[in-house]
Amino acid sequence: MAPLLTIRGLKKSFGGKPVLDGIDLDLEEGGSLVVIGGSGTGKSVLMRTILGLETPEAGEILFRGAPLVGAHRTAFLDSFGMLFQNAALFDSLPVWKNVAFRLLKTLPRAEARRIALEKLARVGLGPEVADLMPAALSGGMRKRAGLARAIAADPAVIFFDEPTTGLDPIRAARINALIRGIVEESGASAITITHDMTSVRSIADHVALLDKGRIRWHGPLHEMDDAPDDYLHDFILGQWRE
Ligand SMILES: Nc1ncnc2c1ncn2[C@@H]1O[C@H](COP(=O)(O)OP(=O)(O)OP(=O)(O)O)[C@@H](O)[C@H]1O
């Protein structure tokens, strides 16, 4: 079976400066890939390019073996959910409408609300949260609401952009565990970008290290610690060499 996503030879530069310089990467059906890399190495650009928000200069992205164009691109966008770094909730909508945002386009209001409450419950938020405005939520609750929105339409693929940024270690661990549980139980495939090695160990089954526009190392999580790559080890351990 073709991987869910196949990325080949992807190149993107800004002002003549290459950011992605020939990226090859696969996301297996049901897999959980975590992309790590230093600040400014192009993780967000990679994500934006997959979503079609940036146009690459070269390379291709295949979804279930076919290029992401036309109706196939629409099918991809319909089957994906995303948790943004700052949760990106609409401040003027109550929490349940944020969660049900996409559902409200196709489902009756009562049904969309029922599903929103079910997804909120899945991320540990009770019905009392549904009618609050996002401003009333703590950072951790916003992340949870963002996660409920990401899974509202039962996506086949979910993108997590720095899911633990701004959370204390305990709340971060709870979000990581939620993400792992949701990915496992739903069978969705996931791509996460993060600097947080705790997230990597909680969420990933495969890891890719982005460096200088290329995938410097990739492999199963259980091979990461013994991989013969000094920079990867420095990254994992948070150490530097003079
Ligand atoms: N729209 C843009 N115009 C010009 N340069 C850009 C644009 N978007 C990204 N870049 C540049 O591309 C490089 C990669 O940025 P990107 O945001 O993808 O890094 P990142 O790995 O996600 O970093 P971080 O971990 O700090 O969020 C940076 O040098 C950035 O300045």
The ligand as an SDF file (V2000), in Angstrom:
LIG
                    3D

 31 33  0  0  0  0  0  0  0  0999 V2000
    7.3200   33.9130    4.1770 N   0  0  0  0  0  0  0  0  0  0  0  0
    8.6410   33.9190    4.3780 C   0  0  0  0  0  0  0  0  0  0  0  0
    9.4270   34.8370    3.7880 N   0  0  0  0  0  0  0  0  0  0  0  0
   10.7770   34.8270    3.9460 C   0  0  0  0  0  0  0  0  0  0  0  0
   11.4310   33.9340    4.7080 N   0  0  0  0  0  0  0  0  0  0  0  0
   10.6960   33.0080    5.3320 C   0  0  0  0  0  0  0  0  0  0  0  0
    9.2690   32.9320    5.2100 C   0  0  0  0  0  0  0  0  0  0  0  0
    8.8160   31.8820    5.9340 N   0  0  0  0  0  0  0  0  0  0  0  0
    9.9000   31.3290    6.5000 C   0  0  0  0  0  0  0  0  0  0  0  0
   11.0280   31.9860    6.1460 N   0  0  0  0  0  0  0  0  0  0  0  0
   12.4000   31.6580    6.5680 C   0  0  0  0  0  0  0  0  0  0  0  0
   12.5540   30.2750    6.4340 O   0  0  0  0  0  0  0  0  0  0  0  0
   13.3720   29.7520    7.4890 C   0  0  0  0  0  0  0  0  0  0  0  0
   12.6420   28.6010    8.1740 C   0  0  0  0  0  0  0  0  0  0  0  0
   11.5320   29.1140    8.9230 O   0  0  0  0  0  0  0  0  0  0  0  0
   10.5290   28.1680    9.7120 P   0  0  0  0  0  0  0  0  0  0  0  0
    9.5330   29.0660   10.3450 O   0  0  0  0  0  0  0  0  0  0  0  0
   10.0190   27.0850    8.8330 O   0  0  0  0  0  0  0  0  0  0  0  0
   11.4850   27.5370   10.7980 O   0  0  0  0  0  0  0  0  0  0  0  0
   11.1030   26.5220   11.9720 P   0  0  0  0  0  0  0  0  0  0  0  0
   12.0110   25.3520   11.8260 O   0  0  0  0  0  0  0  0  0  0  0  0
    9.6470   26.2610   11.9710 O   0  0  0  0  0  0  0  0  0  0  0  0
   11.5410   27.4040   13.2280 O   0  0  0  0  0  0  0  0  0  0  0  0
   10.9850   27.4390   14.7310 P   0  0  0  0  0  0  0  0  0  0  0  0
   11.3260   26.1210   15.3290 O   0  0  0  0  0  0  0  0  0  0  0  0
   11.7840   28.5450   15.3400 O   0  0  0  0  0  0  0  0  0  0  0  0
    9.5120   27.7280   14.6690 O   0  0  0  0  0  0  0  0  0  0  0  0
   13.6800   30.9240    8.4010 C   0  0  0  0  0  0  0  0  0  0  0  0
   14.9770   31.4080    8.0590 O   0  0  0  0  0  0  0  0  0  0  0  0
   12.6370   31.9370    8.0480 C   0  0  0  0  0  0  0  0  0  0  0  0
   13.1260   33.2470    8.2350 O   0  0  0  0  0  0  0  0  0  0  0  0
  1  2  1  0
  2  3  1  0
  2  7  2  0
  3  4  2  0
  4  5  1  0
  5  6  2  0
  6  7  1  0
  6 10  1  0
  7  8  1  0
  8  9  2  0
  9 10  1  0
 10 11  1  0
 11 12  1  0
 11 30  1  0
 12 13  1  0
 13 14  1  0
 13 28  1  0
 14 15  1  0
 15 16  1  0
 16 17  2  0
 16 18  1  0
 16 19  1  0
 19 20  1  0
 20 21  2  0
 20 22  1  0
 20 23  1  0
 23 24  1  0
 24 25  2  0
 24 26  1  0
 24 27  1  0
 28 29  1  0
 28 30  1  0
 30 31  1  0
M  END
$$$$
